[in-house]
Amino acid sequence: MKKRLENYFRASFPAVAIQTAEEQRVVADVIAAAKATSKEIATWSATEGLRMVSKGNREVPDTADPLIAMGQRPENTVLIFRDLGAFPFDRDPILARAFRDLLTWAPTAGSVVIISGPSFRPHPTVEKMVVVTDYSLPGPDDLRVIAQGIASSAKVEINGGDEVIRALSGLSTSEAENALALSVIETGRIDPGVIYREKVQGVKKSGLLEIIDPDPRGLSAIGGLGNLKAYIAKRKKAFSPEAINYGLDAPKGILLVGVPGTGKSLTAKAVGTVLGVPTLRLDIGNLFQSLVGESESRTRQALELAEALAPCVIWVDEIDKGLAGSSGSGTTDSGVTKRVFGTIISWMQERKNPVYLVATANDVTSLPPEFLRKGRWDEVFAIDLPTEDERKEIFWIHLAKRGKEKCMAAVAKATKATDSFTGSEIEAVIIEAMFNAFDEGREITEDDLVSVAENTVPLAITAREKIESIREWARTRARFSSAAPEEKTKARKIRS
């Protein structure tokens, strides 16, 4: 960034907007670039007004008002505005005019305007004059310098250097410094365990991603889906040094489509356990905000954070709902959904770090066709209604989970009674049967399961046409997660 800023300054760019929450790091880099290009430095904030940093940090009186500050016009100076994004340029034509005049004047006087803040959307009158760039999180080399600096000042040792850098990955400079300092206080050394704990808190605080607690059972918690399980198991060492040395490309991810309740989300959460990396959940609905440009900015921040945390799994649940209508966006939402969608699919194609994307969808017909093409996904898997053998396995898994191993030997009748049931519906049958047996003060029996199943109408019946259309799309356009398509057709027909 420092080198880029130097080039901007030498090329007499009018303004550069740097989108980041790391204000101190930005100011430090801008000052270093300004000194390298022999320019004076001035900073402005809503509380301090204008200060001439390179002239003894001299305060310019009565410049807290941005209109007055923009009228000062120091030559050959880098002007750093730190709170400008909070002012309503679109509702204040005088402020917008003053800012445009400042940017028109700056190149002629050898000056450059820097706007620092979490986000900045240029006013239409100046958008051609402002370069908007994102400030990346500190990389491994930066983090190593920070860790060594903390260790040196505290006179402690670093416990596992590479592991510490991996633990710090994804944190901002200040977050990394705080985590390192806390580790020193708690353990007397720099311990990656403490840093990982603080990273979880940092991800939660961002509100962009959610860290999913891993299920130690992994794929064994899922009934059926043999083909999909084998596919994921083959990628168990995908992010290992051995795979890199072998020449394998890091896998991109999989899209799971099909009937609701058939284990798509459960499978997505198990992938991280198999690969031995953390799983992060991205809620696309949480990216959309009311301010212009904020949704796109949050999308970039979330994807940047995921890459900084690599290797990891990023799980997007029901992506068809989150991006529904993106092809028609522009007539209904000023094109926000379309721009967010464009950011996501560009990242899917171009990302550099090992982030394994697992997305689930019930109805992919609402998504544009370019979303499904090869190169963005390693594979698209169809998850259909479970076969009889798969339903039996699902019964066993859920009964064992609840300590009902005695009932596991006799579920043949219950398996037949749940024809056309999804995995989640089978779990609901077990829970209801257990409530009935508990109310009568006895142990659950297979007859309890059969009775509940016979009084339950599955989704495959209540939404027959919708379910059949989903199954038909998946049957001809995706790879089946368990039995072959012809076996599926013979083994399972929705009961009338």
SULWO-V911212 format. One record per residue. N is the residue number from 0. RES is the residue in one letter. PHI is phi in degrees with one decimal (999 if undefined). NEAR is the number of other C-alpha atoms within 10 Angstrom. Layout:
n | res | phi | near
N | RES | PHI | NEAR
N | RES | PHI | NEAR
This chain:
n | res | phi | near
0 | M | 999 | 15
1 | K | -59.8 | 16
2 | K | -66.5 | 13
3 | R | -62.0 | 10
4 | L | -63.1 | 21
5 | E | -58.4 | 19
6 | N | -64.9 | 14
7 | Y | -59.9 | 17
8 | F | -66.5 | 28
9 | R | -67.8 | 16
10 | A | -85.1 | 12
11 | S | 58.3 | 16
12 | F | -66.5 | 20
13 | P | -65.1 | 25
14 | A | -154.3 | 28
15 | V | -132.9 | 20
16 | A | -100.1 | 24
17 | I | -108.9 | 23
18 | Q | -89.5 | 23
19 | T | -167.9 | 21
20 | A | -94.7 | 14
21 | E | -88.7 | 19
22 | E | -62.9 | 14
23 | Q | -63.6 | 12
24 | R | -66.5 | 16
25 | V | -63.0 | 23
26 | V | -59.9 | 17
27 | A | -63.1 | 12
28 | D | -68.7 | 16
29 | V | -65.0 | 23
30 | I | -62.6 | 23
31 | A | -63.6 | 17
32 | A | -67.2 | 22
33 | A | -65.2 | 23
34 | K | -65.3 | 15
35 | A | -66.9 | 14
36 | T | -107.3 | 15
37 | S | 58.8 | 13
38 | K | -114.4 | 20
39 | E | -73.2 | 19
40 | I | -129.9 | 24
41 | A | -137.2 | 23
42 | T | -123.4 | 22
43 | W | -136.5 | 25
44 | S | -141.1 | 18
45 | A | -66.4 | 16
46 | T | -98.8 | 10
47 | E | -98.5 | 15
48 | G | 73.0 | 19
49 | L | -92.1 | 28
50 | R | -129.1 | 22
51 | M | -89.3 | 19
52 | V | -61.6 | 15
53 | S | -76.2 | 15
54 | K | -122.1 | 11
55 | G | 73.7 | 8
56 | N | 56.7 | 13
57 | R | -67.8 | 12
58 | E | -83.2 | 17
59 | V | -93.0 | 16
60 | P | -61.4 | 12
61 | D | 56.6 | 11
62 | T | -119.0 | 21
63 | A | -65.5 | 16
64 | D | -72.5 | 15
65 | P | -60.2 | 20
66 | L | -60.9 | 15
67 | I | -70.4 | 15
68 | A | -62.0 | 21
69 | M | -68.9 | 21
70 | G | -89.3 | 13
71 | Q | -74.5 | 12
72 | R | 55.3 | 14
73 | P | -72.7 | 17
74 | E | -82.6 | 17
75 | N | 48.7 | 20
76 | T | -132.6 | 22
77 | V | -92.9 | 26
78 | L | -97.7 | 29
79 | I | -99.8 | 26
80 | F | -98.4 | 24
81 | R | -98.1 | 20
82 | D | -122.1 | 17
83 | L | -67.8 | 18
84 | G | -64.7 | 18
85 | A | -84.0 | 12
86 | F | -91.9 | 13
87 | P | -81.7 | 12
88 | F | -58.7 | 18
89 | D | -70.9 | 13
90 | R | -110.1 | 9
91 | D | -131.0 | 10
92 | P | -62.5 | 11
93 | I | -67.8 | 12
94 | L | -64.4 | 18
95 | A | -62.3 | 21
96 | R | -65.4 | 15
97 | A | -63.7 | 17
98 | F | -68.5 | 21
99 | R | -63.5 | 19
100 | D | -62.3 | 14
101 | L | -63.3 | 20
102 | L | -70.5 | 21
103 | T | -69.1 | 15
104 | W | -75.4 | 16
105 | A | -52.9 | 24
106 | P | -62.9 | 19
107 | T | -70.4 | 13
108 | A | -106.0 | 14
109 | G | 72.2 | 19
110 | S | -105.6 | 26
111 | V | -138.1 | 30
112 | V | -101.5 | 24
113 | I | -113.4 | 23
114 | I | -110.6 | 24
115 | S | -114.9 | 25
116 | G | 174.8 | 20
117 | P | -59.8 | 21
118 | S | -155.7 | 22
119 | F | -151.4 | 22
120 | R | -111.7 | 17
121 | P | -61.1 | 19
122 | H | -64.9 | 15
123 | P | -52.1 | 11
124 | T | -72.7 | 12
125 | V | -126.4 | 17
126 | E | -61.1 | 13
127 | K | -78.2 | 11
128 | M | -103.5 | 16
129 | V | -116.0 | 19
130 | V | -89.6 | 16
131 | V | -104.5 | 17
132 | T | -135.8 | 14
133 | D | -94.4 | 16
134 | Y | -99.3 | 18
135 | S | -69.8 | 16
136 | L | -67.0 | 20
137 | P | -59.9 | 19
138 | G | -85.2 | 16
139 | P | -56.6 | 16
140 | D | -65.4 | 10
141 | D | -62.4 | 12
142 | L | -65.7 | 24
143 | R | -65.6 | 17
144 | V | -63.4 | 11
145 | I | -62.5 | 20
146 | A | -62.8 | 22
147 | Q | -65.1 | 17
148 | G | -64.4 | 13
149 | I | -64.6 | 20
150 | A | -62.7 | 18
151 | S | -67.6 | 12
152 | S | -68.8 | 8
153 | A | -89.9 | 15
154 | K | 57.2 | 13
155 | V | -126.7 | 14
156 | E | -99.3 | 16
157 | I | -93.2 | 21
158 | N | -88.6 | 13
159 | G | 82.6 | 11
160 | G | -58.4 | 16
161 | D | -64.6 | 13
162 | E | -66.8 | 14
163 | V | -64.3 | 22
164 | I | -65.5 | 21
165 | R | -63.5 | 18
166 | A | -66.3 | 23
167 | L | -76.8 | 30
168 | S | -57.3 | 24
169 | G | 98.5 | 26
170 | L | -96.0 | 23
171 | S | -74.1 | 21
172 | T | -58.8 | 19
173 | S | -67.0 | 13
174 | E | -64.8 | 17
175 | A | -64.5 | 24
176 | E | -62.8 | 18
177 | N | -64.4 | 15
178 | A | -64.8 | 26
179 | L | -64.8 | 25
180 | A | -63.7 | 19
181 | L | -64.8 | 18
182 | S | -62.2 | 19
183 | V | -63.5 | 21
184 | I | -65.4 | 12
185 | E | -79.6 | 11
186 | T | -118.1 | 10
187 | G | 77.8 | 15
188 | R | -155.8 | 19
189 | I | -92.3 | 28
190 | D | -114.1 | 23
191 | P | -61.8 | 23
192 | G | -60.8 | 14
193 | V | -65.9 | 18
194 | I | -65.8 | 26
195 | Y | -58.7 | 17
196 | R | -61.7 | 12
197 | E | -70.5 | 22
198 | K | -63.6 | 22
199 | V | -56.9 | 13
200 | Q | -65.0 | 13
201 | G | -65.7 | 18
202 | V | -65.2 | 20
203 | K | -61.6 | 13
204 | K | -65.8 | 11
205 | S | -65.0 | 13
206 | G | 71.9 | 14
207 | L | -97.8 | 21
208 | L | -132.1 | 25
209 | E | -123.6 | 19
210 | I | -83.0 | 18
211 | I | -91.3 | 16
212 | D | -66.6 | 12
213 | P | -69.4 | 17
214 | D | -90.5 | 16
215 | P | -60.2 | 11
216 | R | -73.6 | 11
217 | G | 60.2 | 18
218 | L | -72.4 | 24
219 | S | -68.9 | 13
220 | A | -82.3 | 17
221 | I | -115.5 | 22
222 | G | -88.1 | 23
223 | G | 74.0 | 26
224 | L | 57.0 | 21
225 | G | -59.6 | 15
226 | N | -62.5 | 16
227 | L | -66.6 | 19
228 | K | -60.9 | 21
229 | A | -63.9 | 13
230 | Y | -61.9 | 12
231 | I | -68.6 | 18
232 | A | -61.6 | 15
233 | K | -66.2 | 11
234 | R | -102.1 | 16
235 | K | -59.0 | 15
236 | K | -106.7 | 14
237 | A | -61.4 | 21
238 | F | -103.0 | 22
239 | S | -80.4 | 15
240 | P | -58.7 | 10
241 | E | -62.8 | 11
242 | A | -66.5 | 14
243 | I | -65.6 | 13
244 | N | -65.8 | 8
245 | Y | -71.2 | 9
246 | G | 100.7 | 9
247 | L | -74.1 | 11
248 | D | -76.1 | 11
249 | A | -64.4 | 18
250 | P | -64.4 | 15
251 | K | -86.0 | 20
252 | G | 148.5 | 20
253 | I | -134.2 | 19
254 | L | -111.9 | 23
255 | L | -106.7 | 28
256 | V | -123.1 | 29
257 | G | 143.6 | 27
258 | V | -64.7 | 24
259 | P | -60.9 | 23
260 | G | 86.2 | 19
261 | T | -99.0 | 23
262 | G | 103.8 | 25
263 | K | -64.5 | 26
264 | S | -66.3 | 19
265 | L | -61.9 | 15
266 | T | -65.0 | 23
267 | A | -58.3 | 25
268 | K | -71.6 | 25
269 | A | -82.8 | 24
270 | V | -60.9 | 29
271 | G | -61.3 | 27
272 | T | -62.8 | 20
273 | V | -65.1 | 21
274 | L | -79.2 | 23
275 | G | 72.5 | 18
276 | V | -129.6 | 18
277 | P | -66.9 | 19
278 | T | -109.6 | 29
279 | L | -114.7 | 23
280 | R | -102.7 | 20
281 | L | -106.8 | 23
282 | D | -95.4 | 19
283 | I | -61.4 | 22
284 | G | -59.2 | 12
285 | N | -75.9 | 14
286 | L | -78.8 | 21
287 | F | -78.4 | 19
288 | Q | -129.0 | 14
289 | S | -80.8 | 7
290 | L | -75.2 | 8
291 | V | -62.8 | 12
292 | G | 85.6 | 17
293 | E | -71.7 | 18
294 | S | -63.0 | 21
295 | E | -64.3 | 23
296 | S | -64.9 | 22
297 | R | -65.2 | 22
298 | T | -63.1 | 22
299 | R | -62.7 | 18
300 | Q | -64.1 | 23
301 | A | -64.3 | 21
302 | L | -69.7 | 21
303 | E | -65.4 | 19
304 | L | -65.1 | 21
305 | A | -61.1 | 27
306 | E | -67.1 | 22
307 | A | -67.5 | 23
308 | L | -88.5 | 24
309 | A | -60.6 | 21
310 | P | -77.9 | 23
311 | C | -159.7 | 23
312 | V | -107.2 | 31
313 | I | -113.0 | 29
314 | W | -108.3 | 27
315 | V | -116.4 | 21
316 | D | -88.3 | 21
317 | E | 50.2 | 22
318 | I | -65.3 | 21
319 | D | -65.1 | 21
320 | K | -79.0 | 16
321 | G | -65.1 | 20
322 | L | -113.9 | 19
323 | A | -60.5 | 20
324 | G | 81.6 | 17
325 | S | -64.3 | 22
326 | S | -70.5 | 15
327 | G | -102.0 | 13
328 | S | -62.7 | 17
329 | G | 128.6 | 14
330 | T | -93.2 | 7
331 | T | -113.1 | 11
332 | D | -142.9 | 12
333 | S | 59.7 | 11
334 | G | 83.3 | 15
335 | V | -63.6 | 20
336 | T | -60.9 | 23
337 | K | -64.2 | 20
338 | R | -70.0 | 17
339 | V | -61.9 | 22
340 | F | -60.5 | 24
341 | G | -61.9 | 15
342 | T | -62.6 | 16
343 | I | -67.5 | 16
344 | I | -71.9 | 15
345 | S | -65.6 | 11
346 | W | -63.7 | 15
347 | M | -57.9 | 20
348 | Q | -81.8 | 13
349 | E | -107.1 | 10
350 | R | -58.6 | 14
351 | K | -101.6 | 11
352 | N | -86.0 | 16
353 | P | -73.8 | 20
354 | V | -114.6 | 25
355 | Y | -93.7 | 29
356 | L | -91.4 | 23
357 | V | -122.1 | 25
358 | A | -120.2 | 24
359 | T | -118.3 | 25
360 | A | -152.2 | 24
361 | N | -88.7 | 24
362 | D | -128.7 | 23
363 | V | -81.7 | 23
364 | T | -66.1 | 13
365 | S | -83.7 | 15
366 | L | -98.7 | 20
367 | P | -62.0 | 17
368 | P | -62.1 | 10
369 | E | -65.7 | 9
370 | F | -69.7 | 16
371 | L | -98.2 | 15
372 | R | -71.6 | 12
373 | K | -62.4 | 11
374 | G | 106.5 | 13
375 | R | -92.1 | 20
376 | W | -126.3 | 20
377 | D | -72.6 | 15
378 | E | -161.2 | 18
379 | V | -111.8 | 22
380 | F | -106.0 | 23
381 | A | -99.7 | 27
382 | I | -113.0 | 28
383 | D | -101.3 | 29
384 | L | -60.3 | 25
385 | P | -69.5 | 27
386 | T | -74.6 | 24
387 | E | -61.8 | 19
388 | D | -63.1 | 13
389 | E | -68.9 | 19
390 | R | -65.2 | 26
391 | K | -62.1 | 23
392 | E | -63.7 | 20
393 | I | -63.9 | 23
394 | F | -57.9 | 24
395 | W | -60.6 | 19
396 | I | -62.6 | 19
397 | H | -74.3 | 22
398 | L | -69.3 | 19
399 | A | -64.4 | 14
400 | K | -60.2 | 11
401 | R | -103.6 | 11
402 | G | 70.4 | 9
403 | K | -108.5 | 16
404 | E | -60.9 | 13
405 | K | -61.4 | 12
406 | C | -86.8 | 16
407 | M | -69.9 | 18
408 | A | -71.4 | 9
409 | A | -124.7 | 14
410 | V | -131.6 | 20
411 | A | -61.7 | 16
412 | K | -66.5 | 13
413 | A | -66.0 | 24
414 | T | -62.3 | 24
415 | K | -69.4 | 16
416 | A | -71.3 | 18
417 | T | -104.4 | 25
418 | D | -58.1 | 21
419 | S | 74.1 | 24
420 | F | -85.8 | 26
421 | T | -86.8 | 24
422 | G | -61.5 | 25
423 | S | -67.6 | 14
424 | E | -71.0 | 19
425 | I | -64.9 | 25
426 | E | -61.2 | 17
427 | A | -64.1 | 16
428 | V | -61.4 | 24
429 | I | -61.8 | 24
430 | I | -63.3 | 16
431 | E | -64.4 | 16
432 | A | -63.4 | 23
433 | M | -65.5 | 21
434 | F | -62.6 | 13
435 | N | -63.6 | 17
436 | A | -68.8 | 14
437 | F | -62.8 | 12
438 | D | -63.6 | 9
439 | E | -95.5 | 10
440 | G | 68.7 | 9
441 | R | -142.1 | 10
442 | E | -83.9 | 14
443 | I | -69.5 | 19
444 | T | -125.0 | 17
445 | E | -65.7 | 18
446 | D | -62.0 | 14
447 | D | -61.8 | 19
448 | L | -64.2 | 25
449 | V | -63.8 | 22
450 | S | -61.8 | 14
451 | V | -66.1 | 20
452 | A | -60.5 | 25
453 | E | -69.0 | 12
454 | N | -102.3 | 9
455 | T | -114.7 | 15
456 | V | -102.4 | 13
457 | P | -71.8 | 19
458 | L | -60.1 | 17
459 | A | -62.1 | 22
460 | I | -95.8 | 16
461 | T | -67.7 | 10
462 | A | -125.4 | 10
463 | R | -55.7 | 14
464 | E | -63.5 | 11
465 | K | -66.1 | 15
466 | I | -64.2 | 21
467 | E | -65.1 | 15
468 | S | -67.2 | 15
469 | I | -64.3 | 20
470 | R | -65.3 | 20
471 | E | -66.3 | 12
472 | W | -61.0 | 16
473 | A | -65.5 | 25
474 | R | -63.7 | 21
475 | T | -110.6 | 11
476 | R | -127.2 | 11
477 | A | -141.1 | 17
478 | R | -86.0 | 19
479 | F | -75.7 | 23
480 | S | -84.0 | 22
481 | S | -138.3 | 22
482 | A | -72.7 | 18
483 | A | -67.9 | 12
484 | P | -52.9 | 16
485 | E | -68.5 | 9
486 | E | -68.1 | 11
487 | K | -61.1 | 17
488 | T | -63.7 | 11
489 | K | -73.3 | 9
490 | A | -78.9 | 12
491 | R | -147.3 | 15
492 | K | -126.1 | 13
493 | I | -62.6 | 14
494 | R | -69.1 | 10
495 | S | -88.1 | 7
